[in-house]
Amino acid sequence: MGNEIGGLFVHPKFQNQRIGKELVQFVSVNFPVLLVEVFAINQEGICFYEKMGFSAVQQKINPETGEILVRMIRDKQGLILHQSSLYGDK
């Protein structure tokens, strides 16, 4: 998985206690560029990642669910110059 966050879920009982923020900050020490995919219907998740400095860069349909996925990136050091190189597009 490298620099991609495969899933980040905090139990509702423990939300709004900086746990998610601390986890993202912890992994960003080793990965200055982070990627995540969030279902478009999950506006709370999208808002969380936007607050953490992520930007939406792509949308696609998840073939298993038919739902829209929003691909987001956080590049704190400006390392990604061309999005196409990130996604393997030519």
PDB file with one MODEL, atoms N, CA, C and O in Angstrom:
MODEL        1
ATOM      1  N   MET A   1       0.821  -1.192   0.000  1.00  0.00           N
ATOM      2  CA  MET A   1       0.000   0.000   0.000  1.00  0.00           C
ATOM      3  C   MET A   1       0.863   1.252   0.000  1.00  0.00           C
ATOM      4  O   MET A   1       0.423   2.285  -0.504  1.00  0.00           O
ATOM      5  N   GLY A   2       2.044   1.202   0.531  1.00  0.00           N
ATOM      6  CA  GLY A   2       2.930   2.353   0.467  1.00  0.00           C
ATOM      7  C   GLY A   2       2.330   3.597   1.082  1.00  0.00           C
ATOM      8  O   GLY A   2       2.039   3.638   2.278  1.00  0.00           O
ATOM      9  N   ASN A   3       2.145   4.619   0.249  1.00  0.00           N
ATOM     10  CA  ASN A   3       1.675   5.908   0.758  1.00  0.00           C
ATOM     11  C   ASN A   3       0.160   6.078   0.656  1.00  0.00           C
ATOM     12  O   ASN A   3      -0.342   7.194   0.788  1.00  0.00           O
ATOM     13  N   GLU A   4      -0.566   5.001   0.426  1.00  0.00           N
ATOM     14  CA  GLU A   4      -2.031   5.089   0.312  1.00  0.00           C
ATOM     15  C   GLU A   4      -2.689   4.633   1.609  1.00  0.00           C
ATOM     16  O   GLU A   4      -2.389   3.559   2.131  1.00  0.00           O
ATOM     17  N   ILE A   5      -3.580   5.458   2.113  1.00  0.00           N
ATOM     18  CA  ILE A   5      -4.358   5.103   3.297  1.00  0.00           C
ATOM     19  C   ILE A   5      -5.481   4.193   2.822  1.00  0.00           C
ATOM     20  O   ILE A   5      -6.396   4.632   2.127  1.00  0.00           O
ATOM     21  N   GLY A   6      -5.404   2.927   3.201  1.00  0.00           N
ATOM     22  CA  GLY A   6      -6.390   1.940   2.751  1.00  0.00           C
ATOM     23  C   GLY A   6      -7.719   2.062   3.485  1.00  0.00           C
ATOM     24  O   GLY A   6      -8.756   1.667   2.953  1.00  0.00           O
ATOM     25  N   GLY A   7      -7.701   2.593   4.672  1.00  0.00           N
ATOM     26  CA  GLY A   7      -8.916   2.776   5.450  1.00  0.00           C
ATOM     27  C   GLY A   7      -8.567   3.378   6.798  1.00  0.00           C
ATOM     28  O   GLY A   7      -7.588   2.984   7.432  1.00  0.00           O
ATOM     29  N   LEU A   8      -9.357   4.314   7.219  1.00  0.00           N
ATOM     30  CA  LEU A   8      -9.151   4.947   8.517  1.00  0.00           C
ATOM     31  C   LEU A   8     -10.526   5.151   9.145  1.00  0.00           C
ATOM     32  O   LEU A   8     -11.304   6.006   8.721  1.00  0.00           O
ATOM     33  N   PHE A   9     -10.797   4.354  10.152  1.00  0.00           N
ATOM     34  CA  PHE A   9     -12.102   4.409  10.798  1.00  0.00           C
ATOM     35  C   PHE A   9     -11.906   4.556  12.300  1.00  0.00           C
ATOM     36  O   PHE A   9     -11.162   3.791  12.915  1.00  0.00           O
ATOM     37  N   VAL A  10     -12.567   5.526  12.877  1.00  0.00           N
ATOM     38  CA  VAL A  10     -12.536   5.731  14.320  1.00  0.00           C
ATOM     39  C   VAL A  10     -13.953   5.498  14.829  1.00  0.00           C
ATOM     40  O   VAL A  10     -14.909   6.089  14.327  1.00  0.00           O
ATOM     41  N   HIS A  11     -14.075   4.645  15.814  1.00  0.00           N
ATOM     42  CA  HIS A  11     -15.385   4.336  16.396  1.00  0.00           C
ATOM     43  C   HIS A  11     -16.072   5.643  16.803  1.00  0.00           C
ATOM     44  O   HIS A  11     -15.432   6.530  17.368  1.00  0.00           O
ATOM     45  N   PRO A  12     -17.373   5.764  16.517  1.00  0.00           N
ATOM     46  CA  PRO A  12     -18.088   7.008  16.836  1.00  0.00           C
ATOM     47  C   PRO A  12     -17.899   7.482  18.280  1.00  0.00           C
ATOM     48  O   PRO A  12     -17.879   8.685  18.539  1.00  0.00           O
ATOM     49  N   LYS A  13     -17.764   6.558  19.200  1.00  0.00           N
ATOM     50  CA  LYS A  13     -17.573   6.914  20.610  1.00  0.00           C
ATOM     51  C   LYS A  13     -16.276   7.702  20.823  1.00  0.00           C
ATOM     52  O   LYS A  13     -16.164   8.476  21.773  1.00  0.00           O
ATOM     53  N   PHE A  14     -15.298   7.499  19.932  1.00  0.00           N
ATOM     54  CA  PHE A  14     -13.990   8.119  20.098  1.00  0.00           C
ATOM     55  C   PHE A  14     -13.693   9.199  19.057  1.00  0.00           C
ATOM     56  O   PHE A  14     -12.575   9.710  18.996  1.00  0.00           O
ATOM     57  N   GLN A  15     -14.692   9.548  18.238  1.00  0.00           N
ATOM     58  CA  GLN A  15     -14.485  10.593  17.241  1.00  0.00           C
ATOM     59  C   GLN A  15     -14.398  11.959  17.919  1.00  0.00           C
ATOM     60  O   GLN A  15     -14.829  12.137  19.059  1.00  0.00           O
ATOM     61  N   ASN A  16     -13.826  12.923  17.186  1.00  0.00           N
ATOM     62  CA  ASN A  16     -13.638  14.295  17.672  1.00  0.00           C
ATOM     63  C   ASN A  16     -12.722  14.360  18.892  1.00  0.00           C
ATOM     64  O   ASN A  16     -12.862  15.235  19.747  1.00  0.00           O
ATOM     65  N   GLN A  17     -11.780  13.413  18.953  1.00  0.00           N
ATOM     66  CA  GLN A  17     -10.785  13.413  20.024  1.00  0.00           C
ATOM     67  C   GLN A  17      -9.369  13.442  19.444  1.00  0.00           C
ATOM     68  O   GLN A  17      -8.403  13.113  20.133  1.00  0.00           O
ATOM     69  N   ARG A  18      -9.253  13.837  18.173  1.00  0.00           N
ATOM     70  CA  ARG A  18      -7.971  14.006  17.474  1.00  0.00           C
ATOM     71  C   ARG A  18      -7.288  12.699  17.111  1.00  0.00           C
ATOM     72  O   ARG A  18      -6.131  12.710  16.690  1.00  0.00           O
ATOM     73  N   ILE A  19      -7.975  11.572  17.264  1.00  0.00           N
ATOM     74  CA  ILE A  19      -7.362  10.273  16.971  1.00  0.00           C
ATOM     75  C   ILE A  19      -7.047  10.140  15.485  1.00  0.00           C
ATOM     76  O   ILE A  19      -5.929   9.774  15.122  1.00  0.00           O
ATOM     77  N   GLY A  20      -8.012  10.430  14.629  1.00  0.00           N
ATOM     78  CA  GLY A  20      -7.786  10.356  13.181  1.00  0.00           C
ATOM     79  C   GLY A  20      -6.687  11.309  12.745  1.00  0.00           C
ATOM     80  O   GLY A  20      -5.822  10.944  11.948  1.00  0.00           O
ATOM     81  N   LYS A  21      -6.720  12.513  13.260  1.00  0.00           N
ATOM     82  CA  LYS A  21      -5.700  13.509  12.926  1.00  0.00           C
ATOM     83  C   LYS A  21      -4.317  13.024  13.338  1.00  0.00           C
ATOM     84  O   LYS A  21      -3.360  13.155  12.574  1.00  0.00           O
ATOM     85  N   GLU A  22      -4.204  12.471  14.526  1.00  0.00           N
ATOM     86  CA  GLU A  22      -2.917  11.966  15.010  1.00  0.00           C
ATOM     87  C   GLU A  22      -2.420  10.812  14.144  1.00  0.00           C
ATOM     88  O   GLU A  22      -1.222  10.721  13.874  1.00  0.00           O
ATOM     89  N   LEU A  23      -3.309   9.940  13.710  1.00  0.00           N
ATOM     90  CA  LEU A  23      -2.901   8.824  12.859  1.00  0.00           C
ATOM     91  C   LEU A  23      -2.365   9.313  11.516  1.00  0.00           C
ATOM     92  O   LEU A  23      -1.336   8.827  11.044  1.00  0.00           O
ATOM     93  N   VAL A  24      -3.058  10.273  10.898  1.00  0.00           N
ATOM     94  CA  VAL A  24      -2.587  10.820   9.621  1.00  0.00           C
ATOM     95  C   VAL A  24      -1.245  11.516   9.805  1.00  0.00           C
ATOM     96  O   VAL A  24      -0.345  11.354   8.981  1.00  0.00           O
ATOM     97  N   GLN A  25      -1.104  12.276  10.861  1.00  0.00           N
ATOM     98  CA  GLN A  25       0.167  12.960  11.119  1.00  0.00           C
ATOM     99  C   GLN A  25       1.293  11.964  11.368  1.00  0.00           C
ATOM    100  O   GLN A  25       2.427  12.196  10.947  1.00  0.00           O
ATOM    101  N   PHE A  26       0.999  10.870  12.040  1.00  0.00           N
ATOM    102  CA  PHE A  26       2.003   9.855  12.325  1.00  0.00           C
ATOM    103  C   PHE A  26       2.542   9.239  11.036  1.00  0.00           C
ATOM    104  O   PHE A  26       3.757   9.122  10.871  1.00  0.00           O
ATOM    105  N   VAL A  27       1.655   8.843  10.120  1.00  0.00           N
ATOM    106  CA  VAL A  27       2.140   8.215   8.884  1.00  0.00           C
ATOM    107  C   VAL A  27       2.781   9.227   7.949  1.00  0.00           C
ATOM    108  O   VAL A  27       3.626   8.857   7.133  1.00  0.00           O
ATOM    109  N   SER A  28       2.401  10.490   8.047  1.00  0.00           N
ATOM    110  CA  SER A  28       2.962  11.490   7.138  1.00  0.00           C
ATOM    111  C   SER A  28       4.428  11.793   7.436  1.00  0.00           C
ATOM    112  O   SER A  28       5.108  12.409   6.615  1.00  0.00           O
ATOM    113  N   VAL A  29       4.922  11.373   8.593  1.00  0.00           N
ATOM    114  CA  VAL A  29       6.343  11.535   8.904  1.00  0.00           C
ATOM    115  C   VAL A  29       7.182  10.763   7.890  1.00  0.00           C
ATOM    116  O   VAL A  29       8.214  11.257   7.434  1.00  0.00           O
ATOM    117  N   ASN A  30       6.749   9.562   7.537  1.00  0.00           N
ATOM    118  CA  ASN A  30       7.473   8.717   6.592  1.00  0.00           C
ATOM    119  C   ASN A  30       6.985   8.853   5.160  1.00  0.00           C
ATOM    120  O   ASN A  30       7.678   8.438   4.232  1.00  0.00           O
ATOM    121  N   PHE A  31       5.815   9.420   4.967  1.00  0.00           N
ATOM    122  CA  PHE A  31       5.222   9.542   3.636  1.00  0.00           C
ATOM    123  C   PHE A  31       4.734  10.975   3.426  1.00  0.00           C
ATOM    124  O   PHE A  31       3.595  11.283   3.780  1.00  0.00           O
ATOM    125  N   PRO A  32       5.560  11.861   2.861  1.00  0.00           N
ATOM    126  CA  PRO A  32       5.139  13.250   2.659  1.00  0.00           C
ATOM    127  C   PRO A  32       4.005  13.386   1.643  1.00  0.00           C
ATOM    128  O   PRO A  32       3.293  14.390   1.635  1.00  0.00           O
ATOM    129  N   VAL A  33       3.840  12.375   0.786  1.00  0.00           N
ATOM    130  CA  VAL A  33       2.716  12.346  -0.150  1.00  0.00           C
ATOM    131  C   VAL A  33       1.804  11.209   0.290  1.00  0.00           C
ATOM    132  O   VAL A  33       2.230  10.056   0.367  1.00  0.00           O
ATOM    133  N   LEU A  34       0.556  11.536   0.576  1.00  0.00           N
ATOM    134  CA  LEU A  34      -0.420  10.531   0.994  1.00  0.00           C
ATOM    135  C   LEU A  34      -1.602  10.531   0.038  1.00  0.00           C
ATOM    136  O   LEU A  34      -2.023  11.578  -0.456  1.00  0.00           O
ATOM    137  N   LEU A  35      -2.125   9.345  -0.212  1.00  0.00           N
ATOM    138  CA  LEU A  35      -3.306   9.167  -1.065  1.00  0.00           C
ATOM    139  C   LEU A  35      -4.397   8.472  -0.273  1.00  0.00           C
ATOM    140  O   LEU A  35      -4.125   7.700   0.647  1.00  0.00           O
ATOM    141  N   VAL A  36      -5.639   8.760  -0.646  1.00  0.00           N
ATOM    142  CA  VAL A  36      -6.781   8.082  -0.043  1.00  0.00           C
ATOM    143  C   VAL A  36      -7.937   8.137  -1.025  1.00  0.00           C
ATOM    144  O   VAL A  36      -8.055   9.083  -1.804  1.00  0.00           O
ATOM    145  N   GLU A  37      -8.786   7.126  -0.988  1.00  0.00           N
ATOM    146  CA  GLU A  37     -10.026   7.139  -1.761  1.00  0.00           C
ATOM    147  C   GLU A  37     -11.188   7.097  -0.788  1.00  0.00           C
ATOM    148  O   GLU A  37     -11.216   6.280   0.132  1.00  0.00           O
ATOM    149  N   VAL A  38     -12.145   7.986  -1.001  1.00  0.00           N
ATOM    150  CA  VAL A  38     -13.297   8.121  -0.117  1.00  0.00           C
ATOM    151  C   VAL A  38     -14.549   8.091  -0.984  1.00  0.00           C
ATOM    152  O   VAL A  38     -14.592   8.731  -2.035  1.00  0.00           O
ATOM    153  N   PHE A  39     -15.559   7.357  -0.555  1.00  0.00           N
ATOM    154  CA  PHE A  39     -16.820   7.375  -1.286  1.00  0.00           C
ATOM    155  C   PHE A  39     -17.414   8.776  -1.235  1.00  0.00           C
ATOM    156  O   PHE A  39     -17.440   9.406  -0.178  1.00  0.00           O
ATOM    157  N   ALA A  40     -17.887   9.256  -2.367  1.00  0.00           N
ATOM    158  CA  ALA A  40     -18.431  10.613  -2.467  1.00  0.00           C
ATOM    159  C   ALA A  40     -19.589  10.838  -1.494  1.00  0.00           C
ATOM    160  O   ALA A  40     -19.809  11.956  -1.028  1.00  0.00           O
ATOM    161  N   ILE A  41     -20.309   9.791  -1.201  1.00  0.00           N
ATOM    162  CA  ILE A  41     -21.444   9.910  -0.282  1.00  0.00           C
ATOM    163  C   ILE A  41     -20.976  10.175   1.155  1.00  0.00           C
ATOM    164  O   ILE A  41     -21.757  10.635   1.989  1.00  0.00           O
ATOM    165  N   ASN A  42     -19.713   9.887   1.438  1.00  0.00           N
ATOM    166  CA  ASN A  42     -19.142  10.069   2.773  1.00  0.00           C
ATOM    167  C   ASN A  42     -18.593  11.488   2.915  1.00  0.00           C
ATOM    168  O   ASN A  42     -17.379  11.692   2.946  1.00  0.00           O
ATOM    169  N   GLN A  43     -19.484  12.450   3.000  1.00  0.00           N
ATOM    170  CA  GLN A  43     -19.073  13.852   3.086  1.00  0.00           C
ATOM    171  C   GLN A  43     -18.296  14.148   4.367  1.00  0.00           C
ATOM    172  O   GLN A  43     -17.410  15.003   4.370  1.00  0.00           O
ATOM    173  N   GLU A  44     -18.616  13.462   5.433  1.00  0.00           N
ATOM    174  CA  GLU A  44     -17.879  13.652   6.686  1.00  0.00           C
ATOM    175  C   GLU A  44     -16.413  13.242   6.500  1.00  0.00           C
ATOM    176  O   GLU A  44     -15.506  13.924   6.975  1.00  0.00           O
ATOM    177  N   GLY A  45     -16.196  12.130   5.810  1.00  0.00           N
ATOM    178  CA  GLY A  45     -14.833  11.681   5.531  1.00  0.00           C
ATOM    179  C   GLY A  45     -14.092  12.638   4.619  1.00  0.00           C
ATOM    180  O   GLY A  45     -12.924  12.947   4.856  1.00  0.00           O
ATOM    181  N   ILE A  46     -14.763  13.112   3.572  1.00  0.00           N
ATOM    182  CA  ILE A  46     -14.140  14.066   2.653  1.00  0.00           C
ATOM    183  C   ILE A  46     -13.763  15.346   3.392  1.00  0.00           C
ATOM    184  O   ILE A  46     -12.670  15.875   3.189  1.00  0.00           O
ATOM    185  N   CYS A  47     -14.640  15.845   4.236  1.00  0.00           N
ATOM    186  CA  CYS A  47     -14.345  17.056   5.014  1.00  0.00           C
ATOM    187  C   CYS A  47     -13.161  16.838   5.950  1.00  0.00           C
ATOM    188  O   CYS A  47     -12.321  17.725   6.108  1.00  0.00           O
ATOM    189  N   PHE A  48     -13.090  15.666   6.568  1.00  0.00           N
ATOM    190  CA  PHE A  48     -11.966  15.354   7.442  1.00  0.00           C
ATOM    191  C   PHE A  48     -10.659  15.438   6.666  1.00  0.00           C
ATOM    192  O   PHE A  48      -9.712  16.088   7.109  1.00  0.00           O
ATOM    193  N   TYR A  49     -10.604  14.783   5.508  1.00  0.00           N
ATOM    194  CA  TYR A  49      -9.363  14.778   4.742  1.00  0.00           C
ATOM    195  C   TYR A  49      -9.034  16.167   4.195  1.00  0.00           C
ATOM    196  O   TYR A  49      -7.861  16.531   4.116  1.00  0.00           O
ATOM    197  N   GLU A  50     -10.033  16.935   3.822  1.00  0.00           N
ATOM    198  CA  GLU A  50      -9.766  18.309   3.379  1.00  0.00           C
ATOM    199  C   GLU A  50      -9.157  19.128   4.521  1.00  0.00           C
ATOM    200  O   GLU A  50      -8.226  19.902   4.297  1.00  0.00           O
ATOM    201  N   LYS A  51      -9.669  18.965   5.725  1.00  0.00           N
ATOM    202  CA  LYS A  51      -9.105  19.663   6.881  1.00  0.00           C
ATOM    203  C   LYS A  51      -7.664  19.233   7.147  1.00  0.00           C
ATOM    204  O   LYS A  51      -6.873  19.994   7.704  1.00  0.00           O
ATOM    205  N   MET A  52      -7.332  18.010   6.744  1.00  0.00           N
ATOM    206  CA  MET A  52      -5.982  17.488   6.929  1.00  0.00           C
ATOM    207  C   MET A  52      -5.063  17.873   5.771  1.00  0.00           C
ATOM    208  O   MET A  52      -3.908  17.449   5.736  1.00  0.00           O
ATOM    209  N   GLY A  53      -5.559  18.669   4.828  1.00  0.00           N
ATOM    210  CA  GLY A  53      -4.724  19.159   3.737  1.00  0.00           C
ATOM    211  C   GLY A  53      -4.801  18.366   2.453  1.00  0.00           C
ATOM    212  O   GLY A  53      -4.010  18.604   1.540  1.00  0.00           O
ATOM    213  N   PHE A  54      -5.733  17.426   2.354  1.00  0.00           N
ATOM    214  CA  PHE A  54      -5.911  16.644   1.137  1.00  0.00           C
ATOM    215  C   PHE A  54      -6.752  17.432   0.136  1.00  0.00           C
ATOM    216  O   PHE A  54      -7.589  18.248   0.522  1.00  0.00           O
ATOM    217  N   SER A  55      -6.524  17.180  -1.147  1.00  0.00           N
ATOM    218  CA  SER A  55      -7.316  17.778  -2.219  1.00  0.00           C
ATOM    219  C   SER A  55      -7.822  16.670  -3.134  1.00  0.00           C
ATOM    220  O   SER A  55      -7.110  15.705  -3.411  1.00  0.00           O
ATOM    221  N   ALA A  56      -9.045  16.818  -3.594  1.00  0.00           N
ATOM    222  CA  ALA A  56      -9.601  15.857  -4.547  1.00  0.00           C
ATOM    223  C   ALA A  56      -8.922  16.035  -5.894  1.00  0.00           C
ATOM    224  O   ALA A  56      -8.777  17.156  -6.382  1.00  0.00           O
ATOM    225  N   VAL A  57      -8.504  14.920  -6.495  1.00  0.00           N
ATOM    226  CA  VAL A  57      -7.817  14.990  -7.780  1.00  0.00           C
ATOM    227  C   VAL A  57      -8.465  14.123  -8.852  1.00  0.00           C
ATOM    228  O   VAL A  57      -8.152  14.265 -10.034  1.00  0.00           O
ATOM    229  N   GLN A  58      -9.358  13.233  -8.456  1.00  0.00           N
ATOM    230  CA  GLN A  58      -9.958  12.329  -9.437  1.00  0.00           C
ATOM    231  C   GLN A  58     -11.226  11.719  -8.850  1.00  0.00           C
ATOM    232  O   GLN A  58     -11.335  11.519  -7.641  1.00  0.00           O
ATOM    233  N   GLN A  59     -12.177  11.430  -9.730  1.00  0.00           N
ATOM    234  CA  GLN A  59     -13.363  10.676  -9.343  1.00  0.00           C
ATOM    235  C   GLN A  59     -13.495   9.496 -10.289  1.00  0.00           C
ATOM    236  O   GLN A  59     -13.181   9.593 -11.476  1.00  0.00           O
ATOM    237  N   LYS A  60     -13.962   8.383  -9.749  1.00  0.00           N
ATOM    238  CA  LYS A  60     -14.199   7.208 -10.581  1.00  0.00           C
ATOM    239  C   LYS A  60     -15.300   6.383  -9.940  1.00  0.00           C
ATOM    240  O   LYS A  60     -15.648   6.580  -8.776  1.00  0.00           O
ATOM    241  N   ILE A  61     -15.834   5.469 -10.706  1.00  0.00           N
ATOM    242  CA  ILE A  61     -16.877   4.578 -10.204  1.00  0.00           C
ATOM    243  C   ILE A  61     -16.217   3.324  -9.641  1.00  0.00           C
ATOM    244  O   ILE A  61     -15.380   2.708 -10.302  1.00  0.00           O
ATOM    245  N   ASN A  62     -16.587   2.952  -8.440  1.00  0.00           N
ATOM    246  CA  ASN A  62     -16.124   1.697  -7.860  1.00  0.00           C
ATOM    247  C   ASN A  62     -16.873   0.570  -8.556  1.00  0.00           C
ATOM    248  O   ASN A  62     -18.099   0.515  -8.470  1.00  0.00           O
ATOM    249  N   PRO A  63     -16.176  -0.333  -9.245  1.00  0.00           N
ATOM    250  CA  PRO A  63     -16.861  -1.374 -10.014  1.00  0.00           C
ATOM    251  C   PRO A  63     -17.653  -2.356  -9.161  1.00  0.00           C
ATOM    252  O   PRO A  63     -18.605  -2.967  -9.647  1.00  0.00           O
ATOM    253  N   GLU A  64     -17.277  -2.513  -7.908  1.00  0.00           N
ATOM    254  CA  GLU A  64     -17.977  -3.460  -7.033  1.00  0.00           C
ATOM    255  C   GLU A  64     -19.282  -2.909  -6.485  1.00  0.00           C
ATOM    256  O   GLU A  64     -20.240  -3.656  -6.288  1.00  0.00           O
ATOM    257  N   THR A  65     -19.324  -1.584  -6.233  1.00  0.00           N
ATOM    258  CA  THR A  65     -20.506  -0.996  -5.595  1.00  0.00           C
ATOM    259  C   THR A  65     -21.297  -0.086  -6.523  1.00  0.00           C
ATOM    260  O   THR A  65     -22.473   0.181  -6.279  1.00  0.00           O
ATOM    261  N   GLY A  66     -20.650   0.396  -7.596  1.00  0.00           N
ATOM    262  CA  GLY A  66     -21.299   1.367  -8.470  1.00  0.00           C
ATOM    263  C   GLY A  66     -21.300   2.774  -7.894  1.00  0.00           C
ATOM    264  O   GLY A  66     -21.854   3.692  -8.497  1.00  0.00           O
ATOM    265  N   GLU A  67     -20.685   2.948  -6.734  1.00  0.00           N
ATOM    266  CA  GLU A  67     -20.631   4.248  -6.073  1.00  0.00           C
ATOM    267  C   GLU A  67     -19.440   5.059  -6.580  1.00  0.00           C
ATOM    268  O   GLU A  67     -18.452   4.497  -7.053  1.00  0.00           O
ATOM    269  N   ILE A  68     -19.544   6.380  -6.476  1.00  0.00           N
ATOM    270  CA  ILE A  68     -18.455   7.269  -6.883  1.00  0.00           C
ATOM    271  C   ILE A  68     -17.401   7.313  -5.784  1.00  0.00           C
ATOM    272  O   ILE A  68     -17.709   7.522  -4.610  1.00  0.00           O
ATOM    273  N   LEU A  69     -16.145   7.111  -6.195  1.00  0.00           N
ATOM    274  CA  LEU A  69     -15.000   7.250  -5.303  1.00  0.00           C
ATOM    275  C   LEU A  69     -14.279   8.542  -5.629  1.00  0.00           C
ATOM    276  O   LEU A  69     -14.106   8.883  -6.800  1.00  0.00           O
ATOM    277  N   VAL A  70     -13.861   9.260  -4.607  1.00  0.00           N
ATOM    278  CA  VAL A  70     -13.081  10.481  -4.772  1.00  0.00           C
ATOM    279  C   VAL A  70     -11.653  10.167  -4.329  1.00  0.00           C
ATOM    280  O   VAL A  70     -11.414   9.804  -3.177  1.00  0.00           O
ATOM    281  N   ARG A  71     -10.724  10.308  -5.244  1.00  0.00           N
ATOM    282  CA  ARG A  71      -9.309  10.098  -4.922  1.00  0.00           C
ATOM    283  C   ARG A  71      -8.745  11.437  -4.461  1.00  0.00           C
ATOM    284  O   ARG A  71      -8.918  12.461  -5.122  1.00  0.00           O
ATOM    285  N   MET A  72      -8.061  11.408  -3.307  1.00  0.00           N
ATOM    286  CA  MET A  72      -7.538  12.634  -2.714  1.00  0.00           C
ATOM    287  C   MET A  72      -6.049  12.470  -2.458  1.00  0.00           C
ATOM    288  O   MET A  72      -5.564  11.363  -2.225  1.00  0.00           O
ATOM    289  N   ILE A  73      -5.332  13.584  -2.503  1.00  0.00           N
ATOM    290  CA  ILE A  73      -3.897  13.578  -2.275  1.00  0.00           C
ATOM    291  C   ILE A  73      -3.522  14.691  -1.307  1.00  0.00           C
ATOM    292  O   ILE A  73      -4.122  15.766  -1.287  1.00  0.00           O
ATOM    293  N   ARG A  74      -2.521  14.393  -0.517  1.00  0.00           N
ATOM    294  CA  ARG A  74      -1.908  15.401   0.361  1.00  0.00           C
ATOM    295  C   ARG A  74      -0.417  15.373   0.053  1.00  0.00           C
ATOM    296  O   ARG A  74       0.260  14.367   0.262  1.00  0.00           O
ATOM    297  N   ASP A  75       0.070  16.483  -0.441  1.00  0.00           N
ATOM    298  CA  ASP A  75       1.463  16.595  -0.871  1.00  0.00           C
ATOM    299  C   ASP A  75       2.082  17.779  -0.149  1.00  0.00           C
ATOM    300  O   ASP A  75       2.128  18.884  -0.689  1.00  0.00           O
ATOM    301  N   LYS A  76       2.551  17.559   1.049  1.00  0.00           N
ATOM    302  CA  LYS A  76       3.054  18.643   1.898  1.00  0.00           C
ATOM    303  C   LYS A  76       4.333  19.283   1.377  1.00  0.00           C
ATOM    304  O   LYS A  76       4.634  20.425   1.725  1.00  0.00           O
ATOM    305  N   GLN A  77       5.091  18.569   0.549  1.00  0.00           N
ATOM    306  CA  GLN A  77       6.371  19.097   0.100  1.00  0.00           C
ATOM    307  C   GLN A  77       6.380  19.429  -1.394  1.00  0.00           C
ATOM    308  O   GLN A  77       7.439  19.730  -1.945  1.00  0.00           O
ATOM    309  N   GLY A  78       5.228  19.378  -2.054  1.00  0.00           N
ATOM    310  CA  GLY A  78       5.172  19.693  -3.472  1.00  0.00           C
ATOM    311  C   GLY A  78       5.955  18.714  -4.325  1.00  0.00           C
ATOM    312  O   GLY A  78       6.572  19.106  -5.315  1.00  0.00           O
ATOM    313  N   LEU A  79       5.936  17.431  -3.947  1.00  0.00           N
ATOM    314  CA  LEU A  79       6.731  16.431  -4.647  1.00  0.00           C
ATOM    315  C   LEU A  79       6.095  15.952  -5.950  1.00  0.00           C
ATOM    316  O   LEU A  79       6.801  15.519  -6.861  1.00  0.00           O
ATOM    317  N   ILE A  80       4.783  16.024  -6.044  1.00  0.00           N
ATOM    318  CA  ILE A  80       4.097  15.551  -7.241  1.00  0.00           C
ATOM    319  C   ILE A  80       3.918  16.726  -8.188  1.00  0.00           C
ATOM    320  O   ILE A  80       3.179  17.665  -7.896  1.00  0.00           O
ATOM    321  N   LEU A  81       4.592  16.664  -9.307  1.00  0.00           N
ATOM    322  CA  LEU A  81       4.506  17.748 -10.280  1.00  0.00           C
ATOM    323  C   LEU A  81       3.417  17.480 -11.316  1.00  0.00           C
ATOM    324  O   LEU A  81       2.772  18.407 -11.805  1.00  0.00           O
ATOM    325  N   HIS A  82       3.222  16.213 -11.643  1.00  0.00           N
ATOM    326  CA  HIS A  82       2.244  15.846 -12.661  1.00  0.00           C
ATOM    327  C   HIS A  82       1.363  14.737 -12.104  1.00  0.00           C
ATOM    328  O   HIS A  82       1.848  13.658 -11.765  1.00  0.00           O
ATOM    329  N   GLN A  83       0.075  15.009 -12.014  1.00  0.00           N
ATOM    330  CA  GLN A  83      -0.847  14.009 -11.511  1.00  0.00           C
ATOM    331  C   GLN A  83      -0.852  12.764 -12.368  1.00  0.00           C
ATOM    332  O   GLN A  83      -1.077  11.667 -11.856  1.00  0.00           O
ATOM    333  N   SER A  84      -0.607  12.904 -13.664  1.00  0.00           N
ATOM    334  CA  SER A  84      -0.647  11.752 -14.546  1.00  0.00           C
ATOM    335  C   SER A  84       0.392  10.716 -14.137  1.00  0.00           C
ATOM    336  O   SER A  84       0.143   9.517 -14.265  1.00  0.00           O
ATOM    337  N   SER A  85       1.553  11.150 -13.647  1.00  0.00           N
ATOM    338  CA  SER A  85       2.570  10.189 -13.226  1.00  0.00           C
ATOM    339  C   SER A  85       2.125   9.445 -11.970  1.00  0.00           C
ATOM    340  O   SER A  85       2.555   8.316 -11.733  1.00  0.00           O
ATOM    341  N   LEU A  86       1.271  10.067 -11.168  1.00  0.00           N
ATOM    342  CA  LEU A  86       0.786   9.450  -9.947  1.00  0.00           C
ATOM    343  C   LEU A  86      -0.179   8.315 -10.238  1.00  0.00           C
ATOM    344  O   LEU A  86      -0.213   7.324  -9.508  1.00  0.00           O
ATOM    345  N   TYR A  87      -0.953   8.448 -11.284  1.00  0.00           N
ATOM    346  CA  TYR A  87      -1.998   7.480 -11.583  1.00  0.00           C
ATOM    347  C   TYR A  87      -1.640   6.541 -12.709  1.00  0.00           C
ATOM    348  O   TYR A  87      -2.437   5.674 -13.067  1.00  0.00           O
ATOM    349  N   GLY A  88      -0.467   6.693 -13.271  1.00  0.00           N
ATOM    350  CA  GLY A  88      -0.077   5.817 -14.351  1.00  0.00           C
ATOM    351  C   GLY A  88      -0.713   6.180 -15.670  1.00  0.00           C
ATOM    352  O   GLY A  88      -0.647   5.388 -16.611  1.00  0.00           O
ATOM    353  N   ASP A  89      -1.330   7.350 -15.783  1.00  0.00           N
ATOM    354  CA  ASP A  89      -1.944   7.799 -17.031  1.00  0.00           C
ATOM    355  C   ASP A  89      -0.861   8.241 -17.991  1.00  0.00           C
ATOM    356  O   ASP A  89       0.220   8.658 -17.576  1.00  0.00           O
ATOM    357  N   LYS A  90      -1.149   8.149 -19.251  1.00  0.00           N
ATOM    358  CA  LYS A  90      -0.178   8.601 -20.252  1.00  0.00           C
ATOM    359  C   LYS A  90      -0.782   9.644 -21.161  1.00  0.00           C
ATOM    360  O   LYS A  90      -0.109  10.139 -22.065  1.00  0.00           O
TER     361      LYS A  90
ENDMDL
END
